[in-house]
Amino acid sequence: MKSKILIIFFLISIKSLGQKQVEVFFDFNKDFPNAASILEINEWISKNKDVEITKLQGFCDSIDTKNYNIKLSERRIENVQILLDKSGLKFSKELHKVAFGKEFKQSKIQAENRKVSIFYNEPIVLSIESELTKLIINSKVGEKIKLANICFYGGTSQVLSISEPVLNELLQVMNENPSLEIEVQSHICCYADDAISLSVSRAKTVYDFLIQNQISRNRLIFKGFGGTDPIYPLPEKNEDERVANRRVEILIVAK
């Protein structure tokens, strides 16, 4: 096969909560990253020596047969893995590799489908002086601790970026204290018809983050209370009271 158009694709860095990913792009019918992506991936590697690679997904455009494309996707994955391995990056013991032929949501721009997605976890640096860490470690079974700065986009269960440090801190405490079991509790301010369902979704967001980062389900529970357990009576008198009522807490279940 021949391509009449040479298009250069760049590595795209995508940040998400917990697990992150970067994408490496390929020229038409090639199984090694294109020149632009090689430059970008090398720069990324130089800044991310301590990450752990957890998953590699290979993709192709819709040209040619499904079987041919799967084989090409597999070769793209293997070449990216070799490149990362030679650079000294660490791989998860449960590294997951998936090659797609045509069964994925394809971009209308064929070139954007010729890629390998690299999923990775960053090392978490936790301050020894962290107030949350001290509160959890010194807590007793049955105590509740508010997770400060767990914030969501209005009316949704999608967390704001300000929430990431405290979520990572909670994850670190869970990793360092394997007997610790918690219940994630979410509360909504004001009167709202969907208060219970929204609070359940928000608690599950925190729960899912911990699950996705290998915390056992047996150590976690999540519950949403809507506006049934306010700190200040509803309706609140001011924004300070609304902020206080709108919160995520953890209940210490076992230590």
MIDOSE-1310 file (N, C-alpha, C; in nm, 2 decimals, decimal comma, always signed):
residues 255
mksk	+0,08/-0,12/+0,00/+0,00/+0,00/+0,00/+0,09/+0,13/+0,00; +0,04/+0,23/-0,07/+0,12/+0,35/-0,07/+0,03/+0,47/-0,03; +0,09/+0,56/+0,04/+0,02/+0,68/+0,08/+0,07/+0,80/+0,00; -0,02/+0,88/-0,05/+0,02/+0,99/-0,13/+0,05/+1,11/-0,05
ilii	+0,00/+1,11/+0,08/+0,02/+1,22/+0,17/+0,10/+1,18/+0,29; +0,20/+1,25/+0,32/+0,29/+1,22/+0,43/+0,24/+1,32/+0,54; +0,19/+1,27/+0,65/+0,15/+1,35/+0,76/+0,23/+1,32/+0,89; +0,27/+1,42/+0,95/+0,35/+1,40/+1,08/+0,26/+1,42/+1,20
ffli	+0,27/+1,32/+1,28/+0,19/+1,33/+1,40/+0,27/+1,34/+1,53; +0,22/+1,41/+1,62/+0,29/+1,44/+1,75/+0,23/+1,36/+1,86; +0,32/+1,33/+1,96/+0,28/+1,26/+2,08/+0,19/+1,36/+2,15; +0,08/+1,30/+2,20/-0,02/+1,38/+2,28/-0,01/+1,33/+2,42
siks	+0,00/+1,42/+2,52/+0,00/+1,39/+2,66/-0,14/+1,42/+2,71; -0,20/+1,32/+2,77/-0,33/+1,33/+2,83/-0,33/+1,30/+2,98; -0,38/+1,39/+3,06/-0,38/+1,37/+3,20/-0,52/+1,33/+3,25; -0,52/+1,23/+3,33/-0,65/+1,19/+3,39/-0,62/+1,16/+3,54
lgqk	-0,73/+1,14/+3,61/-0,71/+1,12/+3,75/-0,66/+0,98/+3,77; -0,55/+0,97/+3,85/-0,49/+0,84/+3,88/-0,40/+0,79/+3,77; -0,46/+0,72/+3,68/-0,38/+0,67/+3,56/-0,38/+0,77/+3,45; -0,26/+0,78/+3,39/-0,24/+0,88/+3,28/-0,20/+0,80/+3,15
qvev	-0,20/+0,88/+3,04/-0,16/+0,81/+2,92/-0,10/+0,91/+2,83; -0,02/+0,86/+2,74/+0,04/+0,93/+2,62/+0,01/+0,85/+2,50; +0,01/+0,92/+2,39/-0,02/+0,85/+2,26/+0,10/+0,87/+2,16; +0,14/+0,76/+2,10/+0,25/+0,76/+2,00/+0,19/+0,73/+1,86
ffdf	+0,22/+0,81/+1,76/+0,16/+0,80/+1,63/+0,25/+0,74/+1,53; +0,19/+0,69/+1,42/+0,26/+0,61/+1,32/+0,22/+0,66/+1,18; +0,32/+0,66/+1,08/+0,28/+0,69/+0,95/+0,20/+0,57/+0,89; +0,14/+0,59/+0,77/+0,06/+0,49/+0,71/+0,13/+0,36/+0,69
nkdf	+0,07/+0,25/+0,74/+0,12/+0,11/+0,72/+0,26/+0,09/+0,78; +0,30/+0,17/+0,88/+0,43/+0,15/+0,94/+0,41/+0,10/+1,08; +0,50/+0,02/+1,13/+0,49/-0,03/+1,27/+0,59/+0,03/+1,37; +0,66/+0,13/+1,32/+0,75/+0,20/+1,42/+0,71/+0,35/+1,42
pnaa	+0,71/+0,41/+1,54/+0,66/+0,55/+1,55/+0,73/+0,64/+1,45; +0,65/+0,74/+1,41/+0,71/+0,84/+1,31/+0,81/+0,93/+1,38; +0,89/+1,00/+1,30/+1,00/+1,08/+1,35/+0,96/+1,18/+1,46; +0,85/+1,25/+1,43/+0,80/+1,35/+1,53/+0,77/+1,28/+1,66
sile	+0,70/+1,17/+1,66/+0,67/+1,10/+1,78/+0,79/+1,05/+1,86; +0,89/+1,01/+1,78/+1,01/+0,96/+1,85/+1,08/+1,07/+1,93; +1,08/+1,19/+1,87/+1,14/+1,30/+1,94/+1,06/+1,34/+2,06; +0,93/+1,33/+2,05/+0,84/+1,37/+2,16/+0,84/+1,26/+2,27
inew	+0,84/+1,13/+2,23/+0,84/+1,03/+2,33/+0,97/+1,02/+2,41; +1,09/+1,05/+2,34/+1,21/+1,06/+2,41/+1,22/+1,17/+2,51; +1,16/+1,29/+2,47/+1,15/+1,40/+2,57/+1,06/+1,36/+2,69; +0,95/+1,29/+2,66/+0,86/+1,25/+2,77/+0,93/+1,15/+2,86
iskn	+1,00/+1,06/+2,80/+1,08/+0,96/+2,88/+1,18/+1,03/+2,98; +1,25/+1,12/+2,92/+1,35/+1,19/+3,00/+1,29/+1,26/+3,13; +1,16/+1,29/+3,12/+1,09/+1,36/+3,23/+1,01/+1,27/+3,32; +1,01/+1,14/+3,28/+0,92/+1,04/+3,35/+0,99/+0,91/+3,37
kdve	+1,11/+0,91/+3,42/+1,19/+0,79/+3,44/+1,13/+0,70/+3,55; +1,04/+0,75/+3,64/+1,00/+0,67/+3,75/+0,85/+0,62/+3,73; +0,79/+0,64/+3,61/+0,66/+0,59/+3,59/+0,65/+0,44/+3,58; +0,54/+0,38/+3,59/+0,51/+0,24/+3,57/+0,41/+0,22/+3,46
itkl	+0,45/+0,15/+3,35/+0,37/+0,13/+3,24/+0,27/+0,02/+3,27; +0,14/+0,04/+3,26/+0,04/-0,05/+3,30/-0,04/-0,12/+3,18; -0,04/-0,04/+3,07/-0,12/-0,09/+2,96/-0,07/-0,03/+2,83; -0,08/-0,11/+2,72/-0,05/-0,07/+2,59/-0,16/-0,11/+2,49
qgfc	-0,21/-0,01/+2,42/-0,32/-0,04/+2,33/-0,28/+0,01/+2,19; -0,29/-0,08/+2,09/-0,25/-0,05/+1,95/-0,37/-0,04/+1,86; -0,36/+0,06/+1,77/-0,47/+0,09/+1,68/-0,42/+0,11/+1,54; -0,52/+0,09/+1,44/-0,49/+0,11/+1,30/-0,60/+0,20/+1,24
dsid	-0,58/+0,25/+1,12/-0,69/+0,31/+1,04/-0,78/+0,20/+0,99; -0,88/+0,24/+0,92/-0,98/+0,14/+0,87/-0,94/+0,08/+0,74; -0,83/+0,11/+0,68/-0,79/+0,06/+0,55/-0,74/-0,09/+0,57; -0,76/-0,17/+0,48/-0,72/-0,31/+0,48/-0,81/-0,40/+0,57
tkny	-0,78/-0,53/+0,58/-0,87/-0,62/+0,65/-0,85/-0,61/+0,80; -0,95/-0,66/+0,87/-0,94/-0,66/+1,02/-0,82/-0,74/+1,07; -0,80/-0,86/+1,02/-0,69/-0,94/+1,06/-0,55/-0,87/+1,03; -0,54/-0,81/+0,92/-0,42/-0,74/+0,88/-0,39/-0,63/+0,98
nikl	-0,50/-0,56/+1,01/-0,48/-0,44/+1,10/-0,45/-0,49/+1,25; -0,51/-0,60/+1,29/-0,47/-0,65/+1,42/-0,33/-0,68/+1,43; -0,28/-0,75/+1,33/-0,13/-0,79/+1,33/-0,04/-0,66/+1,33; -0,08/-0,56/+1,25/-0,01/-0,44/+1,25/-0,01/-0,37/+1,38
serr	-0,13/-0,37/+1,45/-0,14/-0,31/+1,58/-0,05/-0,38/+1,68; -0,05/-0,51/+1,67/+0,04/-0,59/+1,76/+0,19/-0,56/+1,74; +0,23/-0,54/+1,62/+0,37/-0,50/+1,59/+0,40/-0,36/+1,64; +0,30/-0,27/+1,63/+0,32/-0,14/+1,68/+0,34/-0,14/+1,84
ienv	+0,25/-0,22/+1,90/+0,27/-0,24/+2,05/+0,40/-0,29/+2,09; +0,45/-0,40/+2,02/+0,58/-0,46/+2,05/+0,69/-0,36/+2,03; +0,69/-0,28/+1,92/+0,80/-0,19/+1,90/+0,80/-0,08/+2,00; +0,68/-0,03/+2,05/+0,68/+0,07/+2,15/+0,73/+0,01/+2,28
qill	+0,69/-0,11/+2,31/+0,73/-0,17/+2,44/+0,88/-0,19/+2,44; +0,94/-0,23/+2,32/+1,09/-0,24/+2,31/+1,15/-0,10/+2,34; +1,10/+0,00/+2,28/+1,15/+0,14/+2,29/+1,15/+0,18/+2,44; +1,04/+0,16/+2,50/+1,02/+0,19/+2,64/+1,12/+0,11/+2,73
dksg	+1,13/-0,02/+2,70/+1,21/-0,10/+2,78/+1,36/-0,07/+2,77; +1,40/-0,03/+2,65/+1,54/+0,01/+2,63/+1,57/+0,14/+2,70; +1,47/+0,22/+2,72/+1,49/+0,35/+2,79/+1,49/+0,33/+2,94; +1,47/+0,21/+2,99/+1,47/+0,18/+3,13/+1,35/+0,20/+3,21
lkfs	+1,23/+0,22/+3,14/+1,11/+0,24/+3,21/+1,06/+0,10/+3,27; +0,98/+0,12/+3,38/+0,93/+0,00/+3,45/+0,80/-0,04/+3,40; +0,77/-0,17/+3,39/+0,64/-0,22/+3,35/+0,57/-0,29/+3,46; +0,44/-0,28/+3,47/+0,36/-0,35/+3,57/+0,38/-0,50/+3,54
kelh	+0,37/-0,58/+3,65/+0,37/-0,72/+3,64/+0,25/-0,77/+3,57; +0,14/-0,69/+3,57/+0,02/-0,73/+3,50/+0,00/-0,64/+3,38; +0,11/-0,61/+3,31/+0,10/-0,53/+3,19/-0,01/-0,59/+3,09; -0,10/-0,50/+3,05/-0,21/-0,54/+2,97/-0,19/-0,49/+2,83
kvaf	-0,19/-0,57/+2,73/-0,17/-0,53/+2,59/-0,29/-0,57/+2,50; -0,34/-0,47/+2,43/-0,46/-0,50/+2,35/-0,44/-0,44/+2,21; -0,46/-0,52/+2,11/-0,45/-0,48/+1,97/-0,59/-0,47/+1,91; -0,62/-0,36/+1,85/-0,75/-0,34/+1,78/-0,73/-0,33/+1,63
gkef	-0,82/-0,40/+1,56/-0,82/-0,39/+1,41/-0,91/-0,28/+1,37; -1,04/-0,30/+1,38/-1,14/-0,19/+1,34/-1,24/-0,17/+1,44; -1,25/-0,26/+1,55/-1,36/-0,25/+1,64/-1,32/-0,15/+1,75; -1,32/-0,02/+1,72/-1,30/+0,09/+1,82/-1,36/+0,21/+1,75
kqsk	-1,39/+0,31/+1,84/-1,44/+0,44/+1,79/-1,34/+0,51/+1,71; -1,35/+0,51/+1,58/-1,25/+0,57/+1,50/-1,27/+0,72/+1,47; -1,16/+0,79/+1,46/-1,17/+0,93/+1,42/-1,20/+0,94/+1,27; -1,27/+1,04/+1,23/-1,29/+1,06/+1,08/-1,16/+1,09/+1,01
iqae	-1,06/+1,14/+1,08/-0,93/+1,16/+1,03/-0,85/+1,03/+1,05; -0,83/+0,96/+0,94/-0,77/+0,82/+0,95/-0,63/+0,83/+1,02; -0,56/+0,93/+1,00/-0,42/+0,94/+1,06/-0,42/+0,93/+1,21; -0,53/+0,98/+1,27/-0,54/+0,99/+1,41/-0,56/+0,85/+1,47
nrkv	-0,60/+0,75/+1,39/-0,62/+0,62/+1,44/-0,50/+0,53/+1,44; -0,39/+0,58/+1,38/-0,26/+0,50/+1,37/-0,18/+0,53/+1,49; -0,20/+0,46/+1,60/-0,13/+0,50/+1,72/-0,12/+0,38/+1,82; -0,04/+0,41/+1,92/-0,03/+0,32/+2,04/-0,05/+0,41/+2,16
sify	-0,15/+0,37/+2,25/-0,18/+0,45/+2,37/-0,10/+0,38/+2,48; -0,02/+0,46/+2,55/+0,06/+0,41/+2,67/+0,00/+0,46/+2,80; -0,05/+0,37/+2,88/-0,11/+0,40/+3,01/+0,00/+0,38/+3,12; +0,00/+0,47/+3,21/+0,10/+0,46/+3,31/+0,06/+0,53/+3,44
nepi	+0,12/+0,49/+3,55/+0,10/+0,55/+3,68/+0,23/+0,62/+3,72; +0,21/+0,74/+3,78/+0,32/+0,82/+3,83/+0,34/+0,78/+3,98; +0,47/+0,79/+4,02/+0,50/+0,77/+4,16/+0,43/+0,88/+4,24; +0,38/+0,85/+4,36/+0,32/+0,95/+4,44/+0,42/+0,99/+4,55
vlsi	+0,44/+1,12/+4,56/+0,53/+1,18/+4,66/+0,44/+1,23/+4,77; +0,45/+1,18/+4,89/+0,36/+1,22/+5,00/+0,44/+1,29/+5,11; +0,39/+1,40/+5,14/+0,45/+1,48/+5,25/+0,43/+1,41/+5,38; +0,54/+1,40/+5,46/+0,54/+1,34/+5,59/+0,45/+1,42/+5,68
esel	+0,45/+1,55/+5,66/+0,37/+1,64/+5,75/+0,23/+1,65/+5,71; +0,18/+1,57/+5,62/+0,04/+1,59/+5,57/-0,06/+1,58/+5,68; -0,15/+1,67/+5,69/-0,25/+1,67/+5,79/-0,34/+1,56/+5,78; -0,38/+1,52/+5,65/-0,48/+1,41/+5,63/-0,41/+1,28/+5,67
tkli	-0,28/+1,26/+5,64/-0,22/+1,14/+5,68/-0,21/+1,12/+5,83; -0,18/+1,23/+5,90/-0,18/+1,22/+6,05/-0,32/+1,20/+6,10; -0,42/+1,26/+6,05/-0,55/+1,24/+6,10/-0,60/+1,09/+6,08; -0,57/+1,03/+5,96/-0,61/+0,90/+5,94/-0,53/+0,80/+6,03
insk	-0,40/+0,82/+6,04/-0,32/+0,73/+6,12/-0,35/+0,74/+6,26; -0,39/+0,86/+6,31/-0,42/+0,87/+6,46/-0,57/+0,85/+6,49; -0,65/+0,82/+6,39/-0,79/+0,80/+6,41/-0,82/+0,67/+6,47; -0,95/+0,66/+6,52/-1,00/+0,54/+6,58/-1,11/+0,48/+6,49
vgek	-1,14/+0,36/+6,50/-1,25/+0,30/+6,43/-1,38/+0,37/+6,47; -1,46/+0,41/+6,37/-1,58/+0,48/+6,39/-1,57/+0,63/+6,37; -1,45/+0,68/+6,36/-1,43/+0,83/+6,34/-1,45/+0,86/+6,20; -1,49/+0,99/+6,17/-1,51/+1,04/+6,04/-1,40/+1,15/+6,02
ikla	-1,35/+1,15/+5,89/-1,25/+1,25/+5,86/-1,29/+1,32/+5,73; -1,30/+1,45/+5,72/-1,34/+1,52/+5,60/-1,22/+1,52/+5,51; -1,24/+1,50/+5,38/-1,14/+1,51/+5,28/-1,15/+1,65/+5,22; -1,05/+1,73/+5,27/-1,05/+1,87/+5,22/-1,02/+1,88/+5,07
nicf	-1,07/+1,98/+5,00/-1,04/+2,00/+4,86/-1,09/+1,89/+4,77; -1,19/+1,81/+4,81/-1,25/+1,72/+4,71/-1,36/+1,80/+4,65; -1,34/+1,85/+4,53/-1,44/+1,94/+4,46/-1,48/+1,88/+4,33; -1,61/+1,91/+4,30/-1,67/+1,85/+4,17/-1,72/+1,97/+4,09
yggt	-1,73/+1,94/+3,96/-1,80/+2,04/+3,87/-1,95/+2,04/+3,91; -2,01/+2,16/+3,91/-2,14/+2,17/+3,96/-2,24/+2,08/+3,90; -2,31/+2,01/+3,99/-2,42/+1,91/+3,95/-2,37/+1,78/+3,88; -2,24/+1,76/+3,90/-2,18/+1,63/+3,84/-2,09/+1,56/+3,94
sqvl	-2,05/+1,44/+3,90/-1,96/+1,36/+3,99/-1,82/+1,37/+3,93; -1,79/+1,46/+3,84/-1,65/+1,48/+3,79/-1,57/+1,57/+3,88; -1,46/+1,52/+3,92/-1,38/+1,60/+4,02/-1,30/+1,70/+3,94; -1,27/+1,81/+4,01/-1,18/+1,92/+3,96/-1,04/+1,88/+3,99
sise	-0,94/+1,94/+3,91/-0,80/+1,90/+3,93/-0,75/+1,93/+4,07; -0,81/+2,02/+4,14/-0,76/+2,05/+4,28/-0,78/+1,93/+4,37; -0,86/+1,83/+4,33/-0,89/+1,72/+4,41/-0,78/+1,61/+4,40; -0,70/+1,62/+4,29/-0,60/+1,51/+4,27/-0,50/+1,49/+4,38
pvln	-0,44/+1,59/+4,44/-0,34/+1,57/+4,55/-0,40/+1,50/+4,67; -0,52/+1,53/+4,71/-0,58/+1,47/+4,83/-0,62/+1,32/+4,80; -0,66/+1,30/+4,67/-0,70/+1,16/+4,63/-0,57/+1,07/+4,63; -0,46/+1,13/+4,58/-0,34/+1,05/+4,58/-0,29/+1,03/+4,72
ellq	-0,31/+1,13/+4,80/-0,27/+1,11/+4,94/-0,35/+1,00/+5,01; -0,48/+1,00/+4,99/-0,56/+0,89/+5,04/-0,51/+0,76/+4,99; -0,48/+0,75/+4,86/-0,43/+0,63/+4,80/-0,31/+0,58/+4,87; -0,22/+0,68/+4,90/-0,09/+0,64/+4,96/-0,11/+0,59/+5,10
vmne	-0,20/+0,65/+5,17/-0,23/+0,60/+5,31/-0,29/+0,46/+5,31; -0,38/+0,44/+5,21/-0,44/+0,30/+5,20/-0,33/+0,20/+5,16; -0,23/+0,24/+5,08/-0,13/+0,14/+5,04/-0,03/+0,11/+5,16; -0,01/+0,21/+5,24/+0,09/+0,20/+5,35/+0,02/+0,14/+5,47
npsl	-0,11/+0,13/+5,47/-0,18/+0,07/+5,59/-0,28/-0,04/+5,54; -0,23/-0,16/+5,50/-0,31/-0,26/+5,44/-0,43/-0,31/+5,52; -0,43/-0,28/+5,65/-0,55/-0,33/+5,73/-0,65/-0,22/+5,74; -0,63/-0,10/+5,68/-0,72/+0,01/+5,69/-0,84/-0,01/+5,59
eiev	-0,96/+0,00/+5,65/-1,08/-0,01/+5,57/-1,16/+0,11/+5,59; -1,22/+0,17/+5,49/-1,29/+0,29/+5,50/-1,43/+0,29/+5,43; -1,52/+0,38/+5,47/-1,64/+0,40/+5,39/-1,64/+0,54/+5,34; -1,65/+0,56/+5,21/-1,65/+0,69/+5,15/-1,79/+0,75/+5,16
qshi	-1,81/+0,86/+5,22/-1,94/+0,92/+5,24/-1,95/+1,06/+5,17; -2,05/+1,08/+5,09/-2,07/+1,21/+5,02/-2,20/+1,28/+5,06; -2,19/+1,41/+5,07/-2,31/+1,49/+5,12/-2,32/+1,61/+5,02; -2,45/+1,64/+5,00/-2,48/+1,75/+4,91/-2,54/+1,87/+4,99
ccya	-2,52/+1,99/+4,94/-2,58/+2,10/+5,01/-2,71/+2,13/+4,94; -2,79/+2,22/+5,00/-2,91/+2,28/+4,94/-3,02/+2,17/+4,92; -3,13/+2,21/+4,87/-3,23/+2,12/+4,83/-3,22/+2,08/+4,69; -3,22/+1,95/+4,66/-3,21/+1,91/+4,52/-3,28/+1,78/+4,50
ddai	-3,35/+1,77/+4,39/-3,43/+1,65/+4,36/-3,34/+1,52/+4,34; -3,22/+1,54/+4,29/-3,13/+1,43/+4,26/-3,02/+1,42/+4,37; -3,04/+1,48/+4,49/-2,93/+1,49/+4,58/-2,87/+1,35/+4,62; -2,96/+1,25/+4,65/-2,91/+1,12/+4,69/-2,83/+1,06/+4,57
slsv	-2,89/+1,05/+4,45/-2,81/+0,99/+4,34/-2,68/+1,06/+4,31; -2,68/+1,19/+4,32/-2,56/+1,27/+4,29/-2,46/+1,24/+4,39; -2,50/+1,24/+4,52/-2,40/+1,21/+4,63/-2,35/+1,07/+4,62; -2,43/+0,97/+4,58/-2,38/+0,84/+4,56/-2,28/+0,83/+4,45
srak	-2,31/+0,90/+4,34/-2,21/+0,91/+4,22/-2,08/+0,97/+4,26; -2,09/+1,07/+4,35/-1,96/+1,14/+4,39/-1,88/+1,05/+4,48; -1,95/+0,98/+4,57/-1,88/+0,89/+4,66/-1,81/+0,78/+4,58; -1,89/+0,73/+4,47/-1,83/+0,62/+4,39/-1,71/+0,67/+4,31
tvyd	-1,71/+0,80/+4,27/-1,59/+0,85/+4,20/-1,46/+0,83/+4,28; -1,47/+0,86/+4,41/-1,36/+0,84/+4,50/-1,33/+0,69/+4,51; -1,43/+0,61/+4,53/-1,42/+0,46/+4,54/-1,35/+0,41/+4,42; -1,40/+0,45/+4,30/-1,35/+0,40/+4,17/-1,20/+0,44/+4,15
fliq	-1,17/+0,56/+4,20/-1,02/+0,60/+4,19/-0,94/+0,50/+4,27; -0,98/+0,46/+4,39/-0,90/+0,37/+4,47/-0,90/+0,23/+4,41; -1,01/+0,19/+4,36/-1,02/+0,05/+4,29/-0,93/+0,05/+4,17; -0,93/+0,15/+4,09/-0,85/+0,16/+3,97/-0,70/+0,16/+4,00
nqis	-0,67/+0,20/+4,12/-0,53/+0,20/+4,16/-0,49/+0,08/+4,26; -0,57/-0,03/+4,24/-0,54/-0,16/+4,30/-0,56/-0,17/+4,45; -0,65/-0,08/+4,50/-0,70/-0,10/+4,64/-0,81/-0,20/+4,64; -0,81/-0,30/+4,72/-0,91/-0,41/+4,72/-1,05/-0,36/+4,75
rnrl	-1,15/-0,41/+4,68/-1,28/-0,38/+4,70/-1,33/-0,41/+4,85; -1,26/-0,52/+4,90/-1,30/-0,56/+5,03/-1,27/-0,46/+5,14; -1,19/-0,36/+5,11/-1,15/-0,26/+5,20/-1,23/-0,13/+5,19; -1,33/-0,13/+5,10/-1,40/+0,00/+5,06/-1,55/-0,02/+5,06
ifkg	-1,61/+0,09/+5,10/-1,76/+0,10/+5,09/-1,78/+0,24/+5,04; -1,89/+0,27/+4,97/-1,93/+0,41/+4,93/-2,07/+0,43/+4,96; -2,11/+0,54/+5,01/-2,25/+0,58/+5,03/-2,27/+0,73/+5,00; -2,39/+0,76/+4,96/-2,43/+0,90/+4,94/-2,55/+0,93/+5,03
fggt	-2,54/+1,04/+5,09/-2,65/+1,08/+5,19/-2,73/+1,20/+5,14; -2,70/+1,25/+5,02/-2,78/+1,37/+4,98/-2,76/+1,48/+5,07; -2,88/+1,54/+5,11/-2,88/+1,65/+5,21/-2,94/+1,60/+5,34; -2,94/+1,47/+5,37/-3,00/+1,42/+5,49/-2,92/+1,43/+5,62
dpiy	-2,79/+1,46/+5,60/-2,71/+1,48/+5,72/-2,62/+1,60/+5,72; -2,69/+1,72/+5,72/-2,62/+1,85/+5,70/-2,55/+1,89/+5,83; -2,44/+1,96/+5,82/-2,38/+2,02/+5,94/-2,46/+2,14/+5,98; -2,51/+2,22/+5,88/-2,60/+2,33/+5,91/-2,74/+2,30/+5,85
plpe	-2,84/+2,35/+5,92/-2,98/+2,32/+5,87/-3,00/+2,37/+5,73; -3,09/+2,30/+5,66/-3,13/+2,34/+5,52/-3,25/+2,43/+5,53; -3,27/+2,53/+5,45/-3,17/+2,58/+5,36/-3,06/+2,66/+5,43; -2,94/+2,65/+5,38/-2,83/+2,72/+5,44/-2,85/+2,87/+5,43
kned	-2,79/+2,94/+5,52/-2,80/+3,09/+5,53/-2,70/+3,16/+5,44; -2,59/+3,10/+5,41/-2,48/+3,16/+5,33/-2,40/+3,06/+5,26; -2,30/+3,11/+5,18/-2,21/+3,02/+5,11/-2,12/+2,94/+5,20; -2,08/+2,99/+5,31/-1,99/+2,92/+5,40/-2,07/+2,79/+5,45
erva	-2,19/+2,81/+5,48/-2,27/+2,69/+5,53/-2,29/+2,59/+5,42; -2,31/+2,64/+5,30/-2,33/+2,55/+5,18/-2,20/+2,47/+5,16; -2,09/+2,54/+5,17/-1,96/+2,47/+5,15/-1,94/+2,36/+5,26; -1,97/+2,40/+5,38/-1,96/+2,30/+5,49/-2,05/+2,18/+5,47
nrrv	-2,17/+2,20/+5,42/-2,26/+2,08/+5,40/-2,22/+2,00/+5,28; -2,16/+2,06/+5,18/-2,12/+1,99/+5,06/-1,98/+1,94/+5,08; -1,98/+1,81/+5,11/-1,85/+1,75/+5,16/-1,84/+1,60/+5,13; -1,71/+1,55/+5,13/-1,68/+1,41/+5,12/-1,60/+1,37/+5,24
eili	-1,65/+1,27/+5,31/-1,58/+1,22/+5,44/-1,55/+1,08/+5,42; -1,46/+1,03/+5,50/-1,43/+0,89/+5,51/-1,46/+0,84/+5,66; -1,53/+0,73/+5,67/-1,55/+0,67/+5,80/-1,45/+0,56/+5,82; -1,38/+0,56/+5,93/-1,28/+0,45/+5,95/-1,36/+0,33/+6,00
vak	-1,35/+0,22/+5,91/-1,43/+0,10/+5,94/-1,34/+0,00/+6,02; -1,22/-0,01/+5,98/-1,12/-0,10/+6,04/-0,98/-0,05/+6,03; -0,89/-0,09/+6,12/-0,75/-0,05/+6,11/-0,66/-0,17/+6,14
